Structures are given as C-alpha cells and as structure tokens.
Amino acid sequence: MTQDEVLQIFRDTGALLEGHFILRSGLHSRQYFQCALALQQMPVVEQIGGALAAKARPLGAVTIIAPALGGLVIGQEVARQLGVRFIFSEKEDGKLVLRRGFKIAPGEKILVVEDVVTKGGRVQETIDIVRAHGGKVVGVATIVDRSNGAVNFGVPFASLLALQVEAFAPDKLPPDLAAIPVVKPGSK
C-alpha cells in the first residue's frame, strides 16, 4: 500500500480534517487525521491492518499492544492478521496503565501499534509499560507518522503514511491559524 493510497483513503472517508486543531500533544495544527472515521469501515480496517501487518511481520512479535483509545481498532486488526495476541494500555488517573488482568511474560516480544504519532508520547508510555513488565518491544507501527520519521523510539518504527505536518506551540500560532476557532477532536 503506497502513501498516496493511504492518503486517498483518508480523503475518501472524510478522515483528513482541515481547520484549527489541538493535538493530544498540546500542539496546534491545520490538519487532523481522525482515524476513527476511516476505520469505521471494516474493509478499510482490513486493508490498512494488512499493510501494517506486512511491515511488522519480520519483527517476530507474539503480542500486539495498543494505547487506548486510538490504537484499539488497528492494533486488534494487526494482531488478527498476524495471528498473535492483542492487549491494550488504557488511562487510569490520567496515565496509561496495563489493566483487565493483562500480563506480559518476561522477554515477551511485543509490537506497539498506534493510529497516529506526532510526538510519540502515548507510544512511549506504552513502551515504558511493556518494559516495566519485563517485555521486549520489538518495534512500533502506526498508520500515520506526523513527524515524518523525526520521532525515535529506539526500536524499528514503521508507518504507512509519513508526513511533516506543521504543528505549532500554543504561544507561536501564525495569525491565520489563530483567527480560526480551535477544535480538539481526539481522545483525551
């Protein structure tokens, strides 16, 4: 699957939004990838999940972990296509944790799957959870890498779409963006 094909899916499904958005990272942007809009169609989930699974297969993961909420749908589909276990991290008291009785075995090879990465905070939190439980992170896979490869997790990092999307600190907004009402569409 090419980057252009992935971008076209986002356009066709209305999942590439234009306007003034606050990202989970706290940065502001003119574009927002609302993966949930693209991933509401199971043929799209299967197609995108298959493309990510193909990139991740050589890493040899036996478990996929995704940070909730954004990574849940795509993480589960990648796990399904690889035929491996799927677990997720979720918020508790404002930080990601492992709950619901999920266990990680010492040395267990785990792939972190997320929908969109900008600065990588939730992915890093998930990596830290895996390591704290004795697991081995073999890589990270995401649908959209908004950093265009600038984020480094210290493990192999694969994406289907890598773009350098402009993002601004709240106190450094360009005048045209500051003039547009702001929306925070993502998960908290």
C-alpha positions as CSV (number, residue, x, y, z in Angstrom):
1,M,0.0,0.0,0.0
2,T,1.5,3.3,-1.1
3,Q,1.4,6.6,0.9
4,D,-0.8,8.0,-1.8
5,E,-3.3,5.2,-1.4
6,V,-3.4,5.7,2.4
7,L,-3.9,9.4,2.0
8,Q,-6.7,8.8,-0.6
9,I,-8.5,6.5,2.0
10,F,-8.3,9.4,4.5
11,R,-9.7,11.8,1.9
12,D,-12.4,9.4,0.7
13,T,-13.6,8.7,4.2
14,G,-13.5,12.3,5.4
15,A,-10.9,11.3,7.9
16,L,-8.4,14.1,6.9
17,L,-9.8,17.2,8.5
18,E,-8.8,20.8,7.7
19,G,-9.1,23.7,10.2
20,H,-7.6,24.6,13.6
21,F,-7.0,21.6,15.9
22,I,-5.4,21.0,19.2
23,L,-3.5,17.7,19.1
24,R,-3.1,15.3,22.0
25,S,0.5,16.6,22.3
26,G,-0.9,20.1,23.0
27,L,0.4,21.4,19.7
28,H,-1.9,23.1,17.2
29,S,-2.3,22.1,13.6
30,R,-4.2,22.9,10.4
31,Q,-4.7,19.2,9.7
32,Y,-6.1,16.4,11.8
33,F,-6.2,12.7,11.0
34,Q,-9.4,11.4,12.5
35,C,-8.6,7.7,12.0
36,A,-11.9,6.6,13.6
37,L,-13.7,7.9,10.5
38,A,-11.6,5.8,8.2
39,L,-11.6,2.8,10.5
40,Q,-15.4,2.6,10.8
41,Q,-15.4,0.6,7.6
42,M,-14.2,-3.0,8.1
43,P,-12.8,-3.3,4.5
44,V,-10.6,-0.3,5.3
45,V,-9.6,-1.7,8.6
46,E,-8.7,-5.0,6.9
47,Q,-6.7,-3.3,4.2
48,I,-4.8,-0.9,6.4
49,G,-4.3,-3.6,9.1
50,G,-2.9,-5.9,6.4
51,A,-0.4,-3.3,5.2
52,L,0.8,-2.6,8.7
53,A,1.0,-6.4,9.5
54,A,3.1,-6.9,6.4
55,K,5.6,-4.3,7.5
56,A,5.7,-5.6,11.1
57,R,5.8,-9.4,10.4
58,P,9.6,-9.6,10.2
59,L,9.9,-8.3,13.7
60,G,8.5,-11.5,15.2
61,A,6.1,-10.1,17.7
62,V,4.0,-12.6,19.6
63,T,1.8,-9.9,21.1
64,I,0.4,-6.5,19.9
65,I,-0.2,-3.8,22.4
66,A,-2.1,-0.6,21.6
67,P,-2.7,2.5,23.6
68,A,-6.5,3.1,24.0
69,L,-8.4,4.6,22.5
70,G,-6.9,5.5,19.1
71,G,-4.8,2.3,18.6
72,L,-7.5,-0.2,19.6
73,V,-9.1,-0.9,16.2
74,I,-5.9,-1.0,14.2
75,G,-4.0,-2.8,16.9
76,Q,-6.5,-5.6,17.1
77,E,-6.6,-5.9,13.3
78,V,-2.8,-6.1,13.0
79,A,-2.9,-8.8,15.7
80,R,-5.6,-10.7,13.9
81,Q,-3.7,-10.7,10.6
82,L,-0.5,-11.8,12.3
83,G,-2.3,-14.4,14.3
84,V,-1.0,-13.2,17.6
85,R,-2.4,-12.0,21.0
86,F,-3.7,-8.5,21.4
87,I,-3.7,-6.4,24.6
88,F,-4.1,-2.7,25.3
89,S,-3.0,0.0,27.7
90,E,-5.6,2.5,29.0
91,K,-5.8,5.6,31.1
92,E,-6.2,5.4,34.8
93,D,-5.8,8.6,36.9
94,G,-4.5,10.4,33.8
95,K,-1.8,8.0,32.8
96,L,-1.6,4.8,30.7
97,V,-1.5,1.5,32.6
98,L,-2.0,-2.2,31.9
99,R,-5.4,-3.3,33.4
100,R,-8.0,-6.0,32.9
101,G,-5.8,-8.8,34.0
102,F,-3.4,-8.5,31.0
103,K,0.0,-10.0,31.8
104,I,3.3,-9.7,29.9
105,A,5.8,-12.6,30.2
106,P,9.5,-11.8,30.8
107,G,11.1,-11.3,27.4
108,E,7.8,-11.5,25.5
109,K,8.2,-9.9,22.0
110,I,5.7,-7.1,21.7
111,L,4.9,-4.7,18.9
112,V,3.3,-1.3,19.8
113,V,0.6,-0.3,17.3
114,E,-0.9,3.2,17.3
115,D,-3.1,5.1,14.8
116,V,-1.3,8.4,14.6
117,V,2.1,9.6,16.0
118,T,3.0,13.3,16.3
119,K,5.5,13.5,19.2
120,G,5.0,9.9,20.3
121,G,4.0,10.4,24.0
122,R,1.4,7.7,24.2
123,V,3.6,5.2,22.3
124,Q,6.5,6.0,24.7
125,E,4.2,5.5,27.7
126,T,3.2,2.1,26.2
127,I,6.8,1.1,25.6
128,D,7.6,2.0,29.2
129,I,4.7,-0.2,30.4
130,V,5.9,-3.1,28.4
131,R,9.5,-2.8,29.7
132,A,8.3,-2.3,33.3
133,H,6.5,-5.6,33.0
134,G,9.6,-7.4,31.6
135,G,8.5,-7.5,27.9
136,K,10.7,-6.8,24.9
137,V,9.5,-4.1,22.5
138,V,10.5,-5.3,19.0
139,G,9.0,-2.2,17.2
140,V,6.3,0.4,16.7
141,A,3.9,0.5,13.8
142,T,1.5,3.3,13.1
143,I,-0.9,4.3,10.3
144,V,0.2,8.0,10.2
145,D,3.6,9.4,11.3
146,R,3.0,13.1,11.5
147,S,6.7,13.6,12.4
148,N,7.9,12.3,9.1
149,G,10.4,10.0,10.9
150,A,11.7,12.5,13.4
151,V,10.4,10.6,16.4
152,N,12.8,8.0,17.6
153,F,11.7,5.2,20.0
154,G,15.0,3.3,19.9
155,V,13.3,0.4,18.1
156,P,12.2,-0.2,14.5
157,F,9.4,2.2,13.5
158,A,7.1,1.6,10.6
159,S,4.3,3.8,9.2
160,L,2.0,3.6,6.2
161,L,2.0,7.4,5.8
162,A,4.8,9.7,6.9
163,L,4.3,13.4,6.6
164,Q,5.8,16.5,8.1
165,V,2.6,18.2,9.1
166,E,3.0,21.7,10.5
167,A,2.4,21.9,14.3
168,F,2.7,24.9,16.5
169,A,3.1,25.7,20.1
170,P,0.0,27.5,21.5
171,D,2.0,30.7,22.0
172,K,3.5,30.6,18.5
173,L,0.4,30.3,16.3
174,P,0.6,32.0,12.9
175,P,-2.1,34.8,12.6
176,D,-4.2,32.9,10.0
177,L,-4.5,29.9,12.3
178,A,-5.1,32.0,15.4
179,A,-8.1,33.6,13.6
180,I,-9.8,30.2,13.2
181,P,-11.9,28.7,16.1
182,V,-10.0,25.8,17.7
183,V,-11.3,22.2,17.9
184,K,-9.9,19.3,20.0
185,P,-11.3,16.2,18.2
186,G,-9.1,13.5,19.6
187,S,-9.2,11.3,22.7
188,K,-8.0,12.9,25.9
